[in-house]
């Protein structure tokens, strides 16, 4: 039988060894991943691990396994790592690395130090107060992302297109150039320059021309001729407005006007001057004109003129009325034929209201002809005459 001494020593040794046995490292546990994907901005991972353990993704706790060891992780939004892989742990020292499906590997950009080509053929055209710019597109080893537009040495905008409209410019001269830019920030040299000049606006003219003076009228038949003294203006008189009986009649750029085709009556006229800005003077003083009834002409010679005989000298007169006052007359044979061997002779003296048929008929027959006459007032008359030529 062992002595109490030996039993005590054995108990002490067992107590010293027992803590080491209790704290021995457990078997490594590995997370099992059934699904790991990125969809849009969301991360989804499903799998199994040790029951009731925190599940970490890249050292960030994102979920916990249930009592059966299953877990499901959903994180939205989520920024996937550049290499699209994640390290997963369940609290143990073991690591499970998994590539995320649906994830695009982001590769570091290559260094771009090449500037785009210089924009060519820059033009500037003025439309009112807008400078319309245009140029030929630049090229780049990667891609042109825009164009910097400079006005009078200062960058005013960056555009994507090969044109720009710089509107609302005040009077002055503007010089433009363009430089191309790429995604790496490389900038081309400046293009050729193009300039526009916005002119000063015209001075506003509010001064009307002077009033036309000495308006006078002359009546000839049914026509009234107007004349007046020219107006003056601080810039230039561009025309005159003529009114008849208070109503607008017409315009003219000279100091005269003809109003024709009037009926019998009295007419009152005024004239006003206007300039290029539309300023119009007051109306002139009135001037009146009366159109009288036209004098009427009538043939006094009967339509059947005296007979003639073949081989005998003939003289027949065609006579019209002679209205009061100085008159002149113009006769003409309008149509038809006088007897063979004779001829129609208009008046030899314009102040005589007569014409004649003269000569020696050579052929018997009946001859018909029409005569027209007009006097200096515009009055007219027309009649058809007949001469019978008898055989010898």
PATOR-283156 format. One line per field, with one value per residue (C-alpha): x, y, z. Coordinates in steps of 0.05 Angstrom, whole numbers, padded with zeros to 5 digits, always signed. Layout:
x [X / ...]
y [Y / ...]
z [Z / ...]
end
This chain:
x [+00000 / +00027 / +00045 / +00010 / +00074 / +00075 / +00002 / +00013 / +00070 / +00029 / -00028 / +00019 / +00048 / -00022 / -00044 / +00017 / +00004 / -00072 / -00074 / -00030 / -00076 / -00137 / -00108 / -00082 / -00097 / -00162 / -00166 / -00166 / -00236 / -00244 / -00303 / -00340 / -00367 / -00426 / -00439 / -00397 / -00417 / -00423 / -00487 / -00493 / -00471 / -00488 / -00444 / -00476 / -00440 / -00470 / -00436 / -00421 / -00373 / -00367 / -00434 / -00449 / -00386 / -00375 / -00359 / -00309 / -00294 / -00226 / -00223 / -00291 / -00346 / -00405 / -00448 / -00454 / -00466 / -00528 / -00531 / -00523 / -00463 / -00499 / -00490 / -00514 / -00482 / -00513 / -00478 / -00504 / -00470 / -00405 / -00340 / -00306 / -00230 / -00190 / -00170 / -00242 / -00218 / -00238 / -00208 / -00260 / -00252 / -00298 / -00256 / -00205 / -00136 / -00156 / -00169 / -00213 / -00198 / -00252 / -00259 / -00324 / -00366 / -00395 / -00336 / -00291 / -00218 / -00195 / -00127 / -00085 / -00085 / -00025 / +00011 / -00010 / +00036 / +00020 / -00019 / -00073 / -00058 / -00070 / -00141 / -00137 / -00175 / -00206 / -00256 / -00298 / -00359 / -00400 / -00476 / -00505 / -00470 / -00452 / -00384 / -00396 / -00332 / -00313 / -00251 / -00225 / -00225 / -00159 / -00132 / -00101 / -00067 / -00123 / -00179 / -00196 / -00243 / -00256 / -00232 / -00213 / -00237 / -00196 / -00222 / -00171 / -00122 / -00170 / -00201 / -00277 / -00304 / -00289 / -00334 / -00341 / -00360 / -00318 / -00359 / -00379 / -00425 / -00400 / -00462 / -00479 / -00414 / -00411 / -00378 / -00304 / -00254 / -00249 / -00193 / -00204 / -00160 / -00174 / -00133 / -00151 / -00152 / -00149 / -00170 / -00101 / -00103 / -00054 / -00068 / -00047 / -00015 / -00062 / -00093 / -00088 / -00126 / -00190 / -00222 / -00288 / -00306 / -00374 / -00390 / -00418 / -00494 / -00518 / -00536 / -00611 / -00642 / -00704 / -00702 / -00756 / -00741 / -00764 / -00834 / -00839 / -00854 / -00885 / -00930 / -00959 / -01006 / -01013 / -01073 / -01070 / -01133 / -01145 / -01074 / -01050 / -00975 / -00948 / -00882 / -00852 / -00788 / -00741 / -00737 / -00674 / -00654 / -00598 / -00581 / -00616 / -00687 / -00704 / -00773 / -00840 / -00910 / -00966 / -01037 / -01098 / -01161 / -01131 / -01116 / -01048 / -01035 / -00962 / -00889 / -00834 / -00759 / -00761 / -00796 / -00851 / -00909 / -00959 / -01031 / -01065 / -01131 / -01173 / -01247 / -01280 / -01274 / -01231 / -01172 / -01132 / -01060 / -01008 / -00937 / -00893 / -00819 / -00789 / -00718 / -00685 / -00702 / -00776 / -00781 / -00835 / -00845 / -00911 / -00954 / -00943 / -00995 / -01053 / -01053 / -01116 / -01129 / -01194 / -01204 / -01256 / -01297 / -01256 / -01273 / -01312 / -01292 / -01340 / -01334 / -01373 / -01362 / -01418 / -01399 / -01417 / -01368 / -01380 / -01375 / -01313 / -01304 / -01249 / -01198 / -01222 / -01186 / -01217 / -01212 / -01255 / -01248 / -01254 / -01271 / -01281 / -01307 / -01262 / -01274 / -01263 / -01193 / -01126 / -01127 / -01083 / -01106 / -01075 / -01112 / -01094 / -01124 / -01135 / -01158 / -01190 / -01172 / -01184 / -01198 / -01142 / -01102 / -01118 / -01086 / -01105 / -01070 / -01072 / -01079 / -01021 / -01031 / -01041 / -01087 / -01136 / -01189 / -01188 / -01156 / -01169 / -01171 / -01140 / -01117 / -01146 / -01184 / -01162 / -01214 / -01288 / -01318 / -01338 / -01281 / -01287 / -01236 / -01234 / -01204 / -01183 / -01169 / -01140 / -01131 / -01082 / -01130 / -01133 / -01203 / -01213 / -01263 / -01268 / -01311 / -01315 / -01324 / -01345 / -01327 / -01360 / -01320 / -01361 / -01337 / -01313]
y [+00000 / +00066 / +00114 / +00179 / +00214 / +00183 / +00198 / +00271 / +00276 / +00244 / +00293 / +00352 / +00326 / +00313 / +00384 / +00413 / +00373 / +00383 / +00457 / +00440 / +00384 / +00430 / +00489 / +00448 / +00479 / +00452 / +00424 / +00478 / +00494 / +00517 / +00560 / +00525 / +00574 / +00552 / +00619 / +00683 / +00737 / +00810 / +00833 / +00907 / +00941 / +00882 / +00826 / +00758 / +00699 / +00633 / +00573 / +00534 / +00543 / +00525 / +00535 / +00602 / +00636 / +00707 / +00705 / +00757 / +00779 / +00811 / +00820 / +00854 / +00816 / +00813 / +00756 / +00697 / +00623 / +00592 / +00533 / +00486 / +00524 / +00555 / +00629 / +00680 / +00748 / +00806 / +00873 / +00932 / +00976 / +00939 / +00959 / +00897 / +00893 / +00905 / +00831 / +00807 / +00758 / +00756 / +00722 / +00690 / +00667 / +00638 / +00658 / +00604 / +00613 / +00580 / +00626 / +00610 / +00652 / +00656 / +00694 / +00733 / +00717 / +00775 / +00819 / +00854 / +00858 / +00930 / +00937 / +00998 / +01050 / +01056 / +01122 / +01170 / +01229 / +01242 / +01306 / +01308 / +01340 / +01415 / +01434 / +01460 / +01510 / +01550 / +01600 / +01654 / +01685 / +01741 / +01735 / +01797 / +01796 / +01721 / +01693 / +01626 / +01584 / +01520 / +01477 / +01410 / +01353 / +01333 / +01262 / +01228 / +01161 / +01146 / +01194 / +01269 / +01286 / +01359 / +01427 / +01488 / +01553 / +01615 / +01686 / +01743 / +01698 / +01672 / +01602 / +01612 / +01541 / +01468 / +01435 / +01365 / +01386 / +01419 / +01484 / +01537 / +01598 / +01655 / +01699 / +01766 / +01801 / +01876 / +01920 / +01905 / +01856 / +01784 / +01735 / +01661 / +01598 / +01525 / +01470 / +01396 / +01356 / +01281 / +01237 / +01240 / +01316 / +01325 / +01390 / +01406 / +01470 / +01527 / +01529 / +01585 / +01647 / +01674 / +01742 / +01778 / +01850 / +01870 / +01939 / +01997 / +02001 / +02057 / +02123 / +02128 / +02180 / +02213 / +02278 / +02285 / +02320 / +02390 / +02402 / +02404 / +02475 / +02508 / +02449 / +02464 / +02428 / +02428 / +02396 / +02367 / +02330 / +02278 / +02282 / +02324 / +02337 / +02356 / +02391 / +02420 / +02445 / +02391 / +02377 / +02373 / +02323 / +02311 / +02247 / +02242 / +02248 / +02182 / +02198 / +02234 / +02210 / +02239 / +02243 / +02258 / +02282 / +02259 / +02187 / +02158 / +02159 / +02137 / +02152 / +02181 / +02193 / +02258 / +02325 / +02310 / +02263 / +02248 / +02229 / +02205 / +02175 / +02221 / +02232 / +02301 / +02334 / +02374 / +02342 / +02366 / +02343 / +02344 / +02319 / +02296 / +02277 / +02216 / +02191 / +02123 / +02117 / +02125 / +02195 / +02233 / +02308 / +02343 / +02350 / +02407 / +02460 / +02438 / +02447 / +02434 / +02416 / +02411 / +02362 / +02387 / +02347 / +02328 / +02364 / +02321 / +02315 / +02297 / +02287 / +02337 / +02299 / +02248 / +02175 / +02173 / +02219 / +02247 / +02199 / +02197 / +02178 / +02136 / +02180 / +02245 / +02284 / +02276 / +02317 / +02298 / +02331 / +02296 / +02350 / +02346 / +02396 / +02450 / +02459 / +02528 / +02547 / +02533 / +02463 / +02420 / +02357 / +02292 / +02252 / +02181 / +02127 / +02072 / +02017 / +02001 / +02029 / +02093 / +02087 / +02061 / +02120 / +02164 / +02173 / +02196 / +02260 / +02281 / +02354 / +02395 / +02447 / +02419 / +02475 / +02457 / +02405 / +02372 / +02317 / +02298 / +02243 / +02265 / +02236 / +02206 / +02140 / +02084 / +02031 / +02032 / +02004 / +02020 / +02035 / +02038 / +02064 / +02087 / +02153 / +02172 / +02242 / +02266 / +02336 / +02365 / +02354 / +02279 / +02281 / +02232 / +02214 / +02156 / +02145 / +02097 / +02131 / +02104 / +02131 / +02102 / +02106 / +02106 / +02081 / +02133]
z [+00000 / -00021 / +00032 / +00041 / +00021 / -00048 / -00059 / -00043 / -00093 / -00148 / -00136 / -00142 / -00208 / -00238 / -00220 / -00256 / -00321 / -00325 / -00350 / -00409 / -00430 / -00426 / -00468 / -00527 / -00596 / -00626 / -00695 / -00750 / -00777 / -00850 / -00875 / -00932 / -00984 / -01027 / -01061 / -01066 / -01116 / -01130 / -01164 / -01180 / -01115 / -01069 / -01040 / -01026 / -00992 / -00967 / -00934 / -00870 / -00813 / -00739 / -00706 / -00674 / -00698 / -00725 / -00799 / -00823 / -00894 / -00903 / -00827 / -00824 / -00787 / -00834 / -00806 / -00758 / -00767 / -00736 / -00690 / -00748 / -00776 / -00836 / -00852 / -00904 / -00915 / -00955 / -00957 / -01001 / -01019 / -01024 / -01058 / -01085 / -01079 / -01143 / -01150 / -01136 / -01080 / -01006 / -00944 / -00897 / -00825 / -00773 / -00713 / -00722 / -00750 / -00816 / -00876 / -00936 / -00998 / -01051 / -01117 / -01124 / -01185 / -01223 / -01204 / -01255 / -01238 / -01237 / -01268 / -01252 / -01308 / -01352 / -01349 / -01406 / -01419 / -01493 / -01506 / -01561 / -01627 / -01635 / -01658 / -01730 / -01773 / -01716 / -01745 / -01713 / -01745 / -01717 / -01715 / -01681 / -01613 / -01616 / -01637 / -01671 / -01664 / -01700 / -01710 / -01735 / -01684 / -01650 / -01642 / -01582 / -01566 / -01516 / -01530 / -01531 / -01474 / -01488 / -01515 / -01474 / -01506 / -01492 / -01503 / -01502 / -01465 / -01411 / -01411 / -01412 / -01419 / -01437 / -01488 / -01516 / -01587 / -01641 / -01638 / -01587 / -01589 / -01546 / -01539 / -01509 / -01529 / -01518 / -01572 / -01579 / -01610 / -01585 / -01602 / -01591 / -01590 / -01572 / -01538 / -01534 / -01468 / -01455 / -01397 / -01364 / -01362 / -01419 / -01457 / -01528 / -01550 / -01568 / -01637 / -01687 / -01664 / -01695 / -01681 / -01687 / -01675 / -01647 / -01674 / -01634 / -01641 / -01686 / -01655 / -01646 / -01693 / -01665 / -01706 / -01760 / -01827 / -01839 / -01867 / -01944 / -01969 / -02030 / -02049 / -02118 / -02166 / -02242 / -02277 / -02348 / -02367 / -02314 / -02285 / -02227 / -02222 / -02152 / -02136 / -02072 / -02040 / -02013 / -01938 / -01896 / -01841 / -01791 / -01828 / -01895 / -01923 / -01955 / -01983 / -01981 / -01964 / -02007 / -01981 / -02023 / -01988 / -01921 / -01944 / -01959 / -02034 / -02044 / -02032 / -02075 / -02065 / -02105 / -02093 / -02144 / -02154 / -02210 / -02193 / -02257 / -02280 / -02237 / -02246 / -02247 / -02179 / -02131 / -02095 / -02035 / -02025 / -01969 / -01967 / -01908 / -01909 / -01874 / -01859 / -01854 / -01780 / -01795 / -01767 / -01806 / -01810 / -01800 / -01862 / -01910 / -01923 / -01967 / -02043 / -02084 / -02156 / -02196 / -02253 / -02303 / -02350 / -02412 / -02476 / -02524 / -02597 / -02652 / -02727 / -02768 / -02834 / -02848 / -02849 / -02923 / -02958 / -03028 / -03086 / -03131 / -03204 / -03235 / -03270 / -03239 / -03184 / -03115 / -03050 / -02990 / -02921 / -02854 / -02802 / -02727 / -02676 / -02647 / -02572 / -02540 / -02522 / -02556 / -02585 / -02629 / -02666 / -02689 / -02743 / -02765 / -02809 / -02758 / -02806 / -02873 / -02943 / -02980 / -03055 / -03099 / -03127 / -03067 / -02999 / -02929 / -02906 / -02834 / -02817 / -02845 / -02791 / -02721 / -02700 / -02757 / -02739 / -02808 / -02850 / -02923 / -02974 / -03040 / -03106 / -03171 / -03162 / -03208 / -03193 / -03182 / -03118 / -03047 / -02998 / -02922 / -02871 / -02798 / -02774 / -02703 / -02677 / -02609 / -02583 / -02533 / -02474 / -02487 / -02517 / -02575 / -02629 / -02677 / -02739 / -02799 / -02867 / -02935 / -03005 / -03067 / -03132 / -03195 / -03263 / -03313]
end
